[in-house]
Amino acid sequence: MDTNQEKMTSQKGRIVYVRSVNVDELPDEVRDQIDGLTKLYAVHSVDGERLALVKCRELAFVLARQNDMSPVTVH
């Protein structure tokens, strides 16, 4: 899957939200790129824009921190 790095870096110093996403809720073009996973983790901006999808929660937090963001879990 591709991540829009420009969007991630434009959000410097911001809080982002990490939440689990069922793969069957994603668009077909995204599901076509996923091999055998049933759940991914999304990183969202405070206004709800999805910034990234990754395969595990830990990776979502690392990605956010590497881009100077403060990740928070959403249920």
Number of C-alpha atoms within 10 A of each C-alpha: 12 9 11 10 11 9 13 20 14 11 17 14 13 15 16 25 25 24 16 18 16 11 17 12 11 12 9 10 8 14 16 10 10 14 7 8 11 13 16 18 21 21 27 22 19 12 8 10 12 15 19 21 22 20 17 13 18 11 13 22 21 14 17 27 15 12 16 17 21 16 20 15 12 11 7
